[in-house]
Amino acid sequence: MRVKPGLAAAVERVGLAADVVIGLPAPYPGPYMDAWIGVIRARALISAVRVGLFDALPGTTGQLAKRTRCDPQRLEVLLEALRAMRYVRLRRATWRATRRSRTSFGASARMPLKATVGSLTASNYDVLQGLDDVLRGYEPPGLHDSSTLPEVWDGYQAAMIELNAMVAGPTLAALAQPRRLLDIGGGPGSFAIAACRRWPEAEVVIADLPQAAALGRPRVAAAGLDQRISYIEGDARGSDLGRARYDAVTMLNVIHNVDRNTGVALLRAAANAAGPQGTVTVLEIEGTRTLLGTMASLTFCAWMGSRAWTGAQLSQMATDAGLRDVRLARPARLLGNVLLQGRGL
């Protein structure tokens, strides 16, 4: 019996889906596909972004090879992989972007992820090679210290701009209109800029590391907001954030970078800065059984020896830090994330 390629691909997808539920033997054993195909899928997408393939579409293989300065025969192998992943399609010898890729890549992307995939994910891909040693107790490489390579840090901050764009709206909607806002760990300035545009009278102070501030200040100035957005440079745990100086204090995806004791210390610093009349708002990828939470958590472990926390764990940390009236929400627009709010000290 002969099987057409399209049917083979369909059977493969059904087999992979079934393996997740009940486990299947050959020809598509889950562990083999997860380990081998998973690595190749990630690297294919990273390389496509890095060589500028999505920006070069549409075109024939030869045209795309010329625009990306790639070998045409080898680029065609990548294009075939991306077609299997449904990022490109081939019609009349011309490769075109699918809706899936247009959403995140190219000049008209509605939800840009070029830096997230091409820089941050590429760095994650590299650092995960050292996961064995981290699991055995060796010191993780770290991401937020002075030893981080400039190109890694620059790409990381560019990715944070993209990722913050996805969560800024729902997070701001959870805040009462503040006059003075402290954003801990908001280095790139994207959340602060969004806050100032939402509330024309608001002033924002960003507390972050010097290398983050150095990249954020030019963006703030370019947005014309350098009179309303300022920086406190240094570690938030040791910096003078003031006492009861802010109506609202925010921390977006900060606590997963640190261990529990450090997380409590950061929350305590935020609570002090907010004071009894101010609010503290924390947004985190939740460390649950979702793929987003559990896989992100393993990446944080490889980078910093840390993890993504569950809502219950974050609530207890906030309580230990002295926050009052702690409450949790899981907004539909932030699927896979948890939003924690409480009153300061």
C-alpha positions, 0 to 999 in steps of 0.5 A: 500500500502506498501512502501519500505524503499528505496522509503521512503528515496527517497520521503523524499529527494524530499520532503525536496528539494521541501519544500525549493522552495515552502514550504510543509505540513506534512509529511516532514515540513521544520521547523521540519526537519531543527530544529530536523534533522539539530541538529542531523546531526551535532552532529552525524558527530561531535561524529563520528570524536571525537570517531575516527570512520572514522580512524577505518574504514573499519570493522564490527560493532563489530570490529569498536566498539572495535577499538573506545571503543564504545558499539557495539549496540549504535555504530550501531545506529550512523553508520546507521545515517551516512549511511543515511548521505552518509558518510559510506556504508554497504556491506557484514556486513562490514562498509566502508567509502564513497568517501564523507568521504574519502575526509575529514577524515582518513589518506589519506584525500585530504582535511582534516577537522578532527579538523574543525568538531571535535573541532571547529564545536563542540565548535560552536555547544556548543556556539550556545546554548547561541545565545538567550542571545547574541541576547538579548544584553548580552555579547558574550563569545568571542573567541580571548581573554585570557579567552578562554579555552586552549582546545577550542583555541587549537582546533580552531587553528588546524581547522584554519590550515585545513581551510587555506590550502583550501584558501592559493593557490588562495590567494597567486596567487593574490599577486605579489611576495613579499620580505617581507610579514606581515600576520595579524592574521596568528597565526598557521603559515600555510599561512606563511609557504605556502608563504615561500615555494612559494617564497624562498626569502620571509620573513614573519612576523606574527602579532597575539595574544600571545596564537596563536604565542605560537602554531604557533612557533613550527610549523614554526620551524618544517618546518625549516622556523624559520629564515624566519618567525617571530612573533609580539605578541599582538593586531594588532591595538595596536602593532607596525607593522612599517610604510611602511615596507612590500611589502604585508599585508594579513588578512585571515578571520580576519575582521568577528571577529570584529565590523565595527569600529574595522575592519576599525582600522585593515585595517588602521593598515594594510594600514600603514604597507604596505605604498604607495608602498605596497598592502593589501589583505583581504580574507573573507567569504562573508555575502551573501544569500549563506548558507556558508555566512549566517550560518557562520555569525550567528556563528560569532554573537554567538561567538563575536557579529560580522558578515560576511560582504558583498563585498560592506561593506568590500569595504566601510570599506577599503575606510574609512581606507584610502586604495587606488585603492580598488578592489574586486574579487570572485575567482571561487576557493574560492566560497562563499568568497570575495578577497579585495585588495588595496594600502596602505597609 
